[in-house]
Amino acid sequence: MTEPTSAPEVAPETERRRERHFWVRAAVVAALGVVILTLLGSALLSVSHAPTPHHVPLGYVGAETTRTALAEEAGEAVRFVTYDSRNAAIGGIDRMDTYGAVVVSESGVELLKSTAASPQVASALTALVTEAAAGASLTPTVTETSALPTGDSAGSSIAVLLQVVVLVGTIGSVGLGRLVPRYRANWARGELPVLFLVLYALVVGLGIATVSHAFGVGNHVHFFKLSLCLALINLSVTASVSALVSLVGSAGAGVGGILYFLLGSPISGAATALPLMPVFWKDFGQALPPGAGATLLRRVLYFPEAPLATELTVLILYAGIGAVVLGVVNLLAGAGHRNSLADLP
């Protein structure tokens, strides 16, 4: 029977050096955490701490003198867009060119509001126009042109759908990172990860559309149309994040989670209306998949006459470029007879 060997003694100097290394690394981690929370907290608070209207596009029908008086009272909160008739102004609302309209006629002043475009903006415009009209000795009547359906009476469904799509997309990217090292990469099978992402997006789109219809959200939209929109949003997230993972490893998933979920969702316009955000965050948010996805969903669900070209272009670019990068990196991995696209855990 052999006696157990005791662990070798560590010299006091070595122990002190290890302790110093521990505290140095701990300080670096803590400092990094403080920097991240400061930057992320400042960014999120700058978006939502005090949302105020900024140059909200508002249609106008009527005399130029009244328009000038209303504009002076409203200040920079509103940017008037002139139309020739009430019907033309309603057409601008239906295309989401404006968030509402003021119609001045012999019978009085009418505010056409669009709650479906944004409940926040509709409420703000009602208060602004009422106050501005009072300053011009006018009393407006309010008419709803785009009410929210009963299935989304609070106007929060788009934000919920978007969060689920982005979160599931990030999970899919991480799952692909775990899956890829399990098979031998082959120069002739570089399409496998891309095929997985496409099929995954279709399944996610069908699943979320089913849940959405089950709760009465988007029932008026064709099921497969809604499914494909959700699938495209998901694919733009999973493909772009997976491309990052294929290039830099697991850190890419962290970057995608921060950029798309923690930051991208609040500045997407799904919860906080775009005209209530600072201009930088509004433009930056619409250049990311969550922002383009939120606008796409709003237009598909509530404004079928609104154009979709810009949002579809953004999402297709993220999905296409991500898929190309992922496929090329996998082809190169296959050419090198490696099992993994990157040094994944």
Secondary structure, 3 states (H helix, E strand, C coil): CCCCCCCCCCCHHHHHHHHHHHHHHHHHHHHHHHHHHHHHHHHHHHHHCCCCCCCEEEEEECCHHHHHHHHHHHHHHEEEEECCCHHHHHHHHHCCCCCEEEEEECCEEEEEECCCCCHHHHHHHHHHHHHHHHHCCCCEEEEECCCCCHHHCCCCHHHHHHHHHHHHHHHHHHHHHHHHHHCCCCHHHCCHHHHHHHHHHHHHHHHHHHHHHHCCCCCCCCHHHHHHHHHHHHHHHHHHHHHHHHHHCCHHHHHHHHHHHHHHCCCCCCCCCHHHCCHHHHHHHHCCHHHHHHHHHHHHHHCCCCCCHHHHHHHHHHHHHHHHHHHHHHHHHHHCCCCCCCCCC
